[in-house]
Amino acid sequence: MTSPASRFRRRAGRALLAAAAVLGASAMTASAVSALPTPATSPAGAPAGVVAAAPNPRAYVLNGSIYTVYFYDSVTGSRVGAADVPKGTTRIVPSPDGAFLYASKSFTPASTITVISTATGNAVGTVTVGKGSQAAAVSPDGSRLYAVNGPDQTVSVVDTASRTVTATVPVGGPDPQEAAVSPNGREVYVSHTGGVTVIDTATSTVTATIPVPGEPETIAFAPDGTRAYATNSVYRNNPGLAVIDTTTRSVTETLPLGGQSFALAVSPDGNRAYAARSLDKAISVIDLDTTTVTSTIAFDGQRPQRLAFTPDGSRLYVTRYSGGSGYSLSTVDTATNTISGNSQWGATIRDVVVSTPPSADLGLALAATPRPGLNGRIDYTITATNDGPARLTTATVTVDVPTGATSTDCQVDGTTATCPITTLEPGTSTTRHITVPIAALSLGTPYTVTATRTASSPTDTNTANDTAARTCTATTPLLVNCD
């Protein structure tokens, strides 16, 4: 087994040579650029510290030769700005709302994370974290950043509002590598030699250590959070991909992939994973239902380094490196698993990310309870659940109601009730209530209530659960039946 010290040196060297994950834009279409252009071939754009407006999500490319982050419109590919970062910066990660970039500077006794405003391109703060920190992950609601400190074997928990370290969590395993936050924001998984450590985000304490063979590297969650996947960076006899059941906190399967599987990306629908096999100069396409390799994408002479999907899953962006031709950024068409575009870079690409606007899926359920009697009524209960991944800040549920309906927590105007909802954390629910009186001579009259999400922030991209309806039928106030 590779020693922790030598593994850290290998990881540091790899970070200096490798480009990092490319994240897609929600508005990406077939007419969009297939790969981000180089600074030499893209429009001149704005100098460092000057940012122009861009209607689409932005891509950020960290030039490791001059320590500048270039800002691009991720759909048109045009450069819209730039920002200088400290010398030695190796990784960048955006906040979920795209307002900030967090730039990690490593290889110092105490590493730093520089906070950059994406509106101005200027640094607005610095946070000191642990030694040798490179990888970082941000919670879905953007309130916390988790910096992995390899040599210290700790994770620094950063409050992004105050820009202070609120806790330092011992990982409990040698040479921690990468971190991933669960889709509901409740747990952080940290890879290290021989296992994965689970951190409870509410208490900033370790709640479990999951044994994983070899040297786990990149971690990615399934969209529903029921499974996590870890690649392995062992040079020889690589255990491959580990499938982790997040409920039992155990490895349920492993899939051999070949030598040194570093980067991993899970498709937005959770059906497939793409694993970069750096030494083999290839990517394995994995069916996650059967845990089998269904396709292999070969890269001539270049090692795939980091991977990420566009939000619709139609494209996979791949950063590549070879000693002869330098760095490039390629695009894989995931429908055919073929390379559809390539952009050659002369400078050292240390990282590239695209901020995708946060989303919060508000799902509605409606229950109806008959209350028969001389003054019979039907009580309708609307349950609104934030299925995440981000915190819901505001929402409006509009309810079509029969005449005479009343409510204690919604505003009723004739046959329409308006129910406001404020802050709702991922995985939590709130209820609203509607009461409908039953007419004395109903004679089979149907009483239908329909609730619909009509507005919410941040964006709700899932419309399948936006509406719920219930119908009750009354013969008299004493005889009421609800479906």
PLY file of the C-alpha trace (Angstrom):
ply
format ascii 1.0
element vertex 483
property float x
property float y
property float z
element edge 482
property int vertex1
property int vertex2
end_header
0.00 0.00 0.00
1.23 3.50 -0.81
2.29 5.51 2.26
0.14 8.53 3.18
3.08 10.90 2.66
3.91 9.64 -0.82
0.24 9.57 -1.72
-0.11 13.21 -0.72
2.91 14.14 -2.84
1.43 12.23 -5.78
-1.90 13.97 -5.27
-0.22 17.37 -5.06
1.69 16.75 -8.26
-1.46 15.53 -9.96
-3.29 18.69 -8.91
-0.55 20.81 -10.44
-0.81 18.93 -13.71
-4.48 18.04 -13.95
-7.52 20.03 -14.88
-10.52 19.60 -12.63
-14.22 18.95 -13.13
-16.25 20.76 -15.75
-19.83 21.43 -14.76
-22.50 22.10 -17.35
-25.01 24.85 -17.75
-28.73 24.42 -17.37
-29.40 26.22 -20.63
-26.96 24.12 -22.69
-28.37 23.26 -26.11
-27.17 21.62 -29.31
-26.17 25.03 -30.66
-23.97 25.80 -27.64
-20.19 25.59 -27.74
-18.95 22.02 -27.34
-15.93 23.09 -25.29
-14.74 26.32 -23.69
-12.28 28.18 -25.93
-8.80 29.15 -24.82
-8.14 32.74 -23.71
-6.12 33.23 -26.92
-9.01 32.28 -29.21
-11.95 33.63 -27.22
-13.09 37.26 -27.34
-10.84 39.54 -25.33
-13.56 40.15 -22.76
-12.82 42.08 -19.61
-9.55 42.35 -17.68
-9.14 40.88 -14.22
-11.50 42.49 -11.72
-14.01 43.57 -14.41
-17.07 41.41 -15.07
-19.64 41.89 -17.82
-23.23 40.68 -17.62
-23.91 37.16 -18.90
-27.44 35.84 -19.37
-26.40 32.21 -18.89
-24.62 30.32 -16.10
-20.91 31.08 -16.04
-17.95 28.81 -16.48
-14.78 29.53 -14.52
-11.37 28.30 -15.70
-8.35 28.50 -13.40
-5.17 29.21 -15.36
-2.41 27.70 -13.23
0.36 29.41 -15.16
-0.57 32.99 -14.23
-3.15 32.30 -11.46
-6.09 33.95 -13.10
-9.66 32.66 -13.24
-11.37 33.37 -16.57
-15.13 33.93 -16.58
-17.10 32.61 -19.56
-20.70 32.56 -20.66
-21.08 28.79 -20.55
-23.50 28.65 -23.49
-21.93 31.08 -25.96
-18.33 30.51 -24.83
-17.57 34.24 -24.80
-15.30 35.57 -22.09
-17.09 37.96 -19.74
-14.46 38.67 -17.10
-11.57 37.48 -15.00
-10.24 37.47 -11.46
-6.76 37.17 -10.02
-6.22 34.50 -7.36
-3.28 33.90 -5.00
-0.25 32.11 -6.35
-0.49 28.45 -5.42
-4.27 28.21 -5.91
-5.09 24.68 -7.02
-8.89 24.34 -6.89
-11.99 26.50 -7.19
-15.58 25.72 -6.25
-18.64 27.94 -6.77
-21.38 28.65 -4.28
-24.71 27.05 -5.29
-26.20 30.43 -6.19
-23.15 31.37 -8.25
-22.49 34.52 -6.23
-19.05 33.46 -5.00
-16.04 31.38 -5.96
-13.95 29.71 -3.28
-10.30 29.39 -4.33
-8.14 26.94 -2.35
-4.45 27.72 -1.92
-2.50 24.70 -0.69
1.05 23.71 0.29
1.35 26.19 3.16
1.48 25.49 6.92
-2.07 26.77 7.02
-3.89 26.79 3.70
-6.28 29.55 2.74
-9.54 29.84 0.85
-10.05 33.13 -0.95
-13.65 34.24 -1.46
-14.22 35.94 -4.83
-17.32 37.88 -5.80
-18.44 36.68 -9.22
-20.27 39.99 -9.73
-17.06 42.04 -9.54
-14.21 39.57 -9.88
-12.69 40.93 -6.68
-11.61 39.06 -3.55
-13.95 39.85 -0.65
-12.51 37.64 2.07
-10.01 34.99 3.10
-10.46 32.00 5.39
-7.53 30.13 6.95
-8.07 26.36 7.06
-5.87 23.32 7.69
-2.56 22.29 6.19
-2.46 21.17 2.55
-6.13 21.79 1.86
-7.10 21.34 -1.80
-10.50 19.71 -2.17
-13.60 21.45 -0.87
-17.34 20.86 -1.08
-20.21 23.27 -0.49
-23.53 22.34 1.10
-26.62 22.45 -1.18
-27.93 25.55 0.60
-24.53 27.27 0.38
-24.27 27.91 4.12
-21.26 25.66 4.76
-18.02 24.80 3.02
-16.03 21.69 3.92
-12.28 21.88 3.25
-10.30 18.61 3.28
-6.92 19.03 4.96
-4.83 16.05 3.83
-1.68 16.28 6.00
-3.73 17.29 9.07
-6.24 14.47 8.47
-9.06 16.88 9.26
-11.96 18.71 7.65
-12.45 22.43 8.28
-16.11 23.47 8.50
-16.51 27.03 7.20
-19.53 29.24 7.83
-19.81 30.98 4.46
-21.79 33.94 5.86
-19.24 34.91 8.53
-16.32 33.35 6.60
-14.97 31.71 9.70
-14.04 28.16 10.64
-16.68 26.93 13.08
-15.32 23.41 13.59
-12.36 21.20 12.75
-13.33 17.55 12.42
-10.71 14.76 12.70
-11.36 12.37 9.82
-10.09 9.32 11.68
-8.34 7.90 8.62
-5.02 8.53 6.87
-4.59 10.91 3.94
-8.11 12.27 3.35
-8.68 13.15 -0.31
-12.08 14.41 -1.41
-15.44 15.35 0.11
-19.03 15.22 -1.10
-22.15 16.55 0.60
-25.29 14.41 0.45
-28.16 15.80 -1.65
-30.19 16.59 1.49
-27.21 18.35 3.06
-27.24 16.22 6.21
-23.98 14.31 5.76
-20.50 14.79 4.34
-18.59 11.79 3.00
-14.79 12.11 3.10
-12.54 9.60 1.32
-9.27 8.42 2.83
-6.99 5.42 2.67
-9.01 2.34 3.55
-12.39 3.95 3.94
-14.91 6.78 3.87
-15.72 8.89 6.93
-19.28 10.14 7.48
-19.72 13.55 9.13
-23.06 14.75 10.53
-23.46 18.33 9.30
-25.78 19.30 12.18
-23.22 18.46 14.86
-19.95 18.48 12.87
-19.06 15.10 14.32
-18.04 11.78 12.80
-20.91 9.31 12.96
-19.43 6.39 11.01
-16.43 5.10 9.11
-17.21 2.86 6.14
-14.44 0.40 5.23
-13.61 0.68 1.53
-10.75 -1.36 0.02
-7.70 0.41 -1.38
-7.35 4.17 -1.56
-10.77 5.78 -2.21
-10.56 9.01 -4.19
-13.56 10.80 -5.72
-17.00 10.40 -4.12
-20.31 11.06 -5.85
-23.86 10.59 -4.61
-26.84 9.21 -6.47
-29.38 12.01 -7.00
-31.74 10.50 -4.41
-28.95 10.07 -1.87
-29.55 6.34 -1.31
-26.17 5.36 -2.69
-22.70 6.83 -2.90
-19.91 5.78 -5.25
-16.16 5.97 -4.72
-13.34 5.51 -7.22
-9.92 4.15 -6.27
-6.45 5.52 -6.97
-4.42 2.37 -6.25
-1.79 1.84 -8.97
-1.98 -1.97 -9.12
-4.75 -4.46 -8.31
-7.21 -1.59 -8.20
-10.44 -2.51 -6.37
-12.29 -0.21 -8.78
-15.65 1.40 -8.10
-17.20 0.90 -4.66
-20.99 1.12 -4.28
-22.03 2.33 -0.82
-25.49 1.90 0.69
-25.99 5.16 2.60
-28.62 3.63 4.89
-26.58 0.64 6.08
-23.31 2.51 5.54
-21.66 -0.45 3.92
-20.08 -1.36 0.56
-22.55 -3.55 -1.30
-20.59 -4.06 -4.54
-17.25 -3.35 -6.16
-16.51 -3.17 -9.89
-12.92 -3.57 -11.20
-12.08 -0.77 -13.63
-8.34 -0.93 -14.24
-5.46 1.15 -12.95
-5.97 4.43 -11.12
-9.59 5.49 -11.36
-9.60 9.07 -10.13
-12.55 11.15 -11.32
-16.18 10.08 -11.26
-19.44 11.66 -12.43
-22.96 10.30 -11.91
-25.58 11.22 -14.50
-28.38 13.55 -13.33
-30.94 10.75 -13.68
-28.78 8.41 -11.60
-28.70 5.70 -14.26
-25.05 5.85 -15.29
-21.63 6.75 -13.97
-18.52 7.71 -15.91
-15.15 6.85 -14.35
-11.87 8.28 -15.64
-9.11 5.67 -15.89
-6.11 7.96 -16.12
-3.35 5.41 -16.79
-5.49 3.61 -19.36
-6.34 6.90 -21.13
-10.00 5.93 -21.16
-13.38 6.41 -19.47
-15.58 3.53 -18.35
-19.34 3.98 -18.77
-21.15 2.12 -15.98
-24.78 1.04 -15.82
-25.65 1.69 -12.16
-28.69 -0.60 -12.19
-26.55 -3.64 -13.04
-23.13 -2.29 -11.91
-21.54 -3.30 -15.21
-19.35 -1.49 -17.73
-21.40 -0.97 -20.88
-18.99 1.13 -22.92
-15.41 2.42 -22.98
-14.38 5.81 -24.38
-10.74 5.92 -25.49
-8.64 9.11 -25.58
-5.68 8.99 -27.93
-2.53 9.76 -25.98
-4.24 11.90 -23.33
-5.24 11.05 -19.80
-8.76 12.00 -18.73
-8.52 13.85 -15.44
-11.84 15.29 -14.25
-15.44 14.81 -15.34
-18.83 16.48 -14.96
-22.23 16.39 -16.59
-24.35 19.18 -17.93
-27.56 19.30 -15.85
-29.61 17.59 -18.59
-27.06 14.78 -18.82
-26.63 15.12 -22.58
-22.95 16.07 -22.35
-19.99 15.04 -20.26
-17.05 17.44 -20.07
-13.60 15.90 -19.71
-10.33 17.60 -18.86
-7.32 15.86 -20.44
-3.54 16.07 -20.20
-0.54 14.72 -22.09
3.09 15.67 -21.79
3.39 16.33 -25.52
0.25 18.29 -26.40
-0.52 19.83 -22.99
-4.03 20.38 -21.72
-7.36 20.14 -23.48
-11.05 20.26 -22.68
-13.25 17.74 -24.46
-16.97 17.06 -24.72
-18.56 13.61 -24.79
-22.00 13.14 -26.32
-23.58 10.80 -23.76
-26.20 9.55 -26.23
-23.47 7.97 -28.38
-20.54 8.02 -25.92
-18.33 9.66 -28.53
-16.12 12.74 -28.34
-18.03 15.59 -29.97
-15.70 18.52 -29.33
-12.22 19.48 -28.15
-10.48 22.71 -27.16
-6.68 22.68 -26.88
-5.08 24.70 -24.05
-1.43 25.66 -23.88
-1.54 26.97 -20.33
-1.87 24.77 -17.26
-5.54 24.26 -16.43
-5.83 23.59 -12.74
-9.59 23.75 -12.45
-12.73 24.53 -14.38
-16.27 24.69 -13.00
-19.65 26.06 -14.02
-22.10 27.43 -11.50
-25.56 25.97 -11.93
-28.39 27.99 -10.36
-29.73 26.33 -7.20
-33.04 24.50 -7.31
-35.53 23.41 -4.67
-38.17 20.84 -5.58
-41.38 21.62 -3.68
-43.73 18.65 -3.78
-47.39 18.83 -2.78
-49.68 16.23 -1.18
-53.33 16.75 -0.25
-55.37 14.86 2.33
-59.14 15.15 2.89
-60.85 14.28 6.18
-64.68 14.27 6.33
-66.30 15.65 9.47
-69.96 14.50 9.23
-72.59 16.09 11.44
-75.43 18.56 11.45
-72.87 21.20 10.47
-70.73 18.81 8.46
-67.47 19.89 6.86
-64.41 18.57 5.08
-60.92 19.41 6.35
-58.25 19.48 3.64
-54.58 19.40 4.64
-51.92 20.48 2.14
-48.44 19.12 2.87
-45.59 20.89 1.08
-42.22 19.11 1.19
-38.91 20.53 0.05
-37.19 17.65 -1.76
-34.09 19.83 -2.23
-31.36 20.01 -2.98
-31.32 23.69 -1.93
-33.16 25.54 0.82
-36.55 26.90 -0.27
-36.75 30.62 0.49
-40.29 31.46 -0.67
-43.19 29.76 -2.41
-46.86 30.30 -3.18
-49.43 27.52 -3.34
-52.71 28.48 -5.02
-55.75 26.39 -4.14
-59.02 26.09 -6.05
-61.75 25.70 -3.42
-65.57 25.46 -3.31
-67.58 28.50 -2.29
-67.62 29.09 1.46
-64.16 27.65 2.16
-62.19 29.09 5.07
-58.60 28.83 6.24
-56.49 29.76 9.24
-53.20 29.97 7.34
-54.16 30.81 3.75
-55.96 33.85 2.34
-59.32 32.89 0.79
-60.90 35.08 -1.86
-64.03 33.53 -3.30
-63.04 30.21 -4.84
-59.28 30.76 -4.61
-57.04 30.39 -1.59
-53.45 31.67 -1.58
-51.04 29.94 0.77
-47.60 31.53 1.28
-44.61 29.43 2.36
-41.36 30.84 3.67
-38.01 29.23 4.49
-38.09 25.45 4.23
-34.96 23.34 4.66
-34.30 20.35 2.36
-36.12 17.26 3.59
-38.61 19.16 5.74
-42.35 19.80 5.33
-44.99 22.32 6.29
-48.79 22.12 6.22
-51.65 24.44 5.28
-55.33 23.88 6.03
-58.60 24.48 4.19
-62.08 23.86 5.61
-65.08 23.40 3.30
-68.65 23.40 4.72
-71.19 20.86 3.43
-74.52 22.14 2.20
-77.62 20.77 3.88
-79.00 19.34 0.61
-75.88 18.14 -1.16
-77.46 15.18 -2.96
-74.17 13.81 -4.26
-72.43 17.14 -4.74
-68.65 16.74 -5.33
-66.35 18.95 -3.27
-63.01 19.21 -5.09
-59.94 21.02 -3.85
-56.88 21.40 -6.09
-53.56 22.77 -4.81
-50.87 23.99 -7.23
-47.41 25.44 -6.71
-47.60 28.68 -8.67
-44.32 30.32 -7.61
-41.18 29.45 -5.68
-37.58 30.47 -5.17
-35.07 29.12 -5.99
-36.18 27.51 -9.23
-38.24 24.31 -9.12
-37.33 22.23 -12.17
-39.60 19.29 -11.34
-43.21 19.99 -12.34
-44.44 16.43 -11.81
-45.30 17.00 -8.15
-46.54 20.58 -8.35
-50.25 19.75 -8.17
-52.42 17.67 -5.84
-56.21 17.27 -5.81
-58.85 15.51 -3.70
-62.58 15.11 -4.24
-65.20 14.28 -1.61
-68.86 13.52 -2.34
-71.64 14.45 0.09
-75.25 13.27 0.05
-76.04 15.20 3.24
-73.82 16.71 5.94
-74.11 13.34 7.67
-73.02 11.24 4.68
-69.65 12.21 3.22
-67.24 10.06 1.26
-63.71 11.09 0.28
-61.70 9.27 -2.40
0 1
1 2
2 3
3 4
4 5
5 6
6 7
7 8
8 9
9 10
10 11
11 12
12 13
13 14
14 15
15 16
16 17
17 18
18 19
19 20
20 21
21 22
22 23
23 24
24 25
25 26
26 27
27 28
28 29
29 30
30 31
31 32
32 33
33 34
34 35
35 36
36 37
37 38
38 39
39 40
40 41
41 42
42 43
43 44
44 45
45 46
46 47
47 48
48 49
49 50
50 51
51 52
52 53
53 54
54 55
55 56
56 57
57 58
58 59
59 60
60 61
61 62
62 63
63 64
64 65
65 66
66 67
67 68
68 69
69 70
70 71
71 72
72 73
73 74
74 75
75 76
76 77
77 78
78 79
79 80
80 81
81 82
82 83
83 84
84 85
85 86
86 87
87 88
88 89
89 90
90 91
91 92
92 93
93 94
94 95
95 96
96 97
97 98
98 99
99 100
100 101
101 102
102 103
103 104
104 105
105 106
106 107
107 108
108 109
109 110
110 111
111 112
112 113
113 114
114 115
115 116
116 117
117 118
118 119
119 120
120 121
121 122
122 123
123 124
124 125
125 126
126 127
127 128
128 129
129 130
130 131
131 132
132 133
133 134
134 135
135 136
136 137
137 138
138 139
139 140
140 141
141 142
142 143
143 144
144 145
145 146
146 147
147 148
148 149
149 150
150 151
151 152
152 153
153 154
154 155
155 156
156 157
157 158
158 159
159 160
160 161
161 162
162 163
163 164
164 165
165 166
166 167
167 168
168 169
169 170
170 171
171 172
172 173
173 174
174 175
175 176
176 177
177 178
178 179
179 180
180 181
181 182
182 183
183 184
184 185
185 186
186 187
187 188
188 189
189 190
190 191
191 192
192 193
193 194
194 195
195 196
196 197
197 198
198 199
199 200
200 201
201 202
202 203
203 204
204 205
205 206
206 207
207 208
208 209
209 210
210 211
211 212
212 213
213 214
214 215
215 216
216 217
217 218
218 219
219 220
220 221
221 222
222 223
223 224
224 225
225 226
226 227
227 228
228 229
229 230
230 231
231 232
232 233
233 234
234 235
235 236
236 237
237 238
238 239
239 240
240 241
241 242
242 243
243 244
244 245
245 246
246 247
247 248
248 249
249 250
250 251
251 252
252 253
253 254
254 255
255 256
256 257
257 258
258 259
259 260
260 261
261 262
262 263
263 264
264 265
265 266
266 267
267 268
268 269
269 270
270 271
271 272
272 273
273 274
274 275
275 276
276 277
277 278
278 279
279 280
280 281
281 282
282 283
283 284
284 285
285 286
286 287
287 288
288 289
289 290
290 291
291 292
292 293
293 294
294 295
295 296
296 297
297 298
298 299
299 300
300 301
301 302
302 303
303 304
304 305
305 306
306 307
307 308
308 309
309 310
310 311
311 312
312 313
313 314
314 315
315 316
316 317
317 318
318 319
319 320
320 321
321 322
322 323
323 324
324 325
325 326
326 327
327 328
328 329
329 330
330 331
331 332
332 333
333 334
334 335
335 336
336 337
337 338
338 339
339 340
340 341
341 342
342 343
343 344
344 345
345 346
346 347
347 348
348 349
349 350
350 351
351 352
352 353
353 354
354 355
355 356
356 357
357 358
358 359
359 360
360 361
361 362
362 363
363 364
364 365
365 366
366 367
367 368
368 369
369 370
370 371
371 372
372 373
373 374
374 375
375 376
376 377
377 378
378 379
379 380
380 381
381 382
382 383
383 384
384 385
385 386
386 387
387 388
388 389
389 390
390 391
391 392
392 393
393 394
394 395
395 396
396 397
397 398
398 399
399 400
400 401
401 402
402 403
403 404
404 405
405 406
406 407
407 408
408 409
409 410
410 411
411 412
412 413
413 414
414 415
415 416
416 417
417 418
418 419
419 420
420 421
421 422
422 423
423 424
424 425
425 426
426 427
427 428
428 429
429 430
430 431
431 432
432 433
433 434
434 435
435 436
436 437
437 438
438 439
439 440
440 441
441 442
442 443
443 444
444 445
445 446
446 447
447 448
448 449
449 450
450 451
451 452
452 453
453 454
454 455
455 456
456 457
457 458
458 459
459 460
460 461
461 462
462 463
463 464
464 465
465 466
466 467
467 468
468 469
469 470
470 471
471 472
472 473
473 474
474 475
475 476
476 477
477 478
478 479
479 480
480 481
481 482
